[in-house]
Amino acid sequence: PTFRRLIESIEGTDGLVYLAEGTCRRNARACLENSVTIAGSYRVLRILVNPHRAPGCQLIEVIGHELQHAVEVLSNPRVRSDAAVVNLFDRIGKTGLGSWFETAAAVRAGLDVAGEACHR
């Protein structure tokens, strides 16, 4: 249900989210790139996932987590540039660890998705 809610939330925006295998800064298991590309009437975001660092149920957890970050960006139609993405997370999720951002909603979404998908 949580994964479905995240997808439906994204579908209700002007956003497209690409999920690709890749490497994130700080060797994180997954990350939403702090950038937005404008393509016609769409805002395009990219989520990178390193499946070697997120085996089994950790993979769906980190995907759910990063999809929530995408929802956070796409829910604000004024976020249309890389700087605006950084400013948004600076307001809603700054951890004080340099450029490392986190939100409670993303932590919860990841845990909920993993719980629903893997612990039935």
C-alpha positions in Angstrom: 0.0 0.0 0.0 2.8 2.5 0.8 4.6 1.8 -2.5 1.4 2.2 -4.4 0.7 5.5 -2.6 4.1 6.8 -3.5 3.7 5.9 -7.2 0.2 7.5 -7.2 1.5 10.6 -5.6 4.2 10.9 -8.3 1.6 10.2 -11.0 -0.4 13.2 -9.7 2.4 15.6 -10.4 4.2 16.9 -13.5 7.2 14.7 -12.7 8.9 11.7 -14.2 11.2 9.6 -12.0 13.8 7.3 -13.4 15.3 4.5 -11.3 18.7 3.3 -12.4 21.6 1.3 -11.1 24.4 3.6 -10.1 26.8 4.8 -7.4 25.9 7.5 -4.9 28.1 9.8 -2.9 29.3 8.6 0.4 28.8 5.0 -0.9 25.1 5.2 0.0 22.8 2.3 -1.0 20.6 4.7 -3.0 20.0 8.4 -3.5 17.8 10.9 -5.2 20.1 13.0 -7.3 19.9 16.6 -6.2 18.9 17.8 -9.6 15.9 18.3 -11.7 15.7 18.4 -15.5 13.0 20.2 -17.3 11.7 18.2 -20.4 8.8 19.9 -22.0 6.1 20.2 -19.3 7.8 17.6 -17.1 10.3 17.7 -14.3 12.6 14.7 -14.4 14.3 13.2 -11.4 16.7 10.3 -11.1 17.1 7.8 -8.3 20.3 5.8 -8.3 20.4 2.4 -6.5 23.4 0.2 -5.8 21.8 -3.3 -5.5 25.1 -4.8 -4.3 24.9 -2.5 -1.2 21.2 -3.2 -0.7 20.5 -7.0 -0.8 17.1 -8.6 -0.4 14.5 -6.5 1.4 16.9 -3.6 1.8 16.5 -2.9 -1.9 12.8 -2.3 -1.7 13.3 -0.3 1.5 15.8 2.1 -0.1 13.6 2.5 -3.3 10.6 3.4 -1.1 12.8 5.8 0.8 14.0 7.6 -2.3 10.6 7.6 -3.9 9.4 9.6 -0.9 12.1 12.1 -1.5 10.9 12.3 -5.1 7.4 13.0 -3.8 8.8 15.7 -1.5 10.4 17.4 -4.5 7.5 16.9 -7.0 4.9 18.0 -4.5 6.3 21.5 -4.7 5.7 22.8 -8.3 8.2 25.7 -7.7 11.1 23.2 -7.4 12.4 23.5 -11.0 16.1 23.8 -10.6 19.0 22.0 -8.9 19.4 24.9 -6.5 15.7 24.7 -5.7 16.0 21.0 -4.8 18.9 21.7 -2.5 17.0 24.6 -0.9 14.0 22.4 -0.4 15.9 19.8 1.5 17.8 22.4 3.3 14.5 23.5 4.7 12.8 20.2 5.3 15.6 17.7 5.9 19.0 19.2 6.7 20.9 16.9 9.1 23.8 19.3 9.8 26.3 16.8 8.2 27.4 19.0 5.3 25.3 18.3 2.2 23.6 15.2 3.7 19.8 15.6 3.7 17.2 13.4 5.4 13.5 13.6 6.2 11.5 11.6 8.7 8.9 10.9 6.0 11.5 9.2 3.8 12.7 7.1 6.7 9.2 6.1 7.6 8.2 5.3 3.9 11.2 3.0 3.5 10.5 1.1 6.6 6.8 0.8 5.7 7.5 -0.4 2.2 9.9 -3.0 3.5 7.6 -4.1 6.2 4.7 -4.5 3.8 6.7 -6.2 1.1 9.0 -8.4 3.1 7.6 -9.2 6.5 4.2 -10.5 5.6 
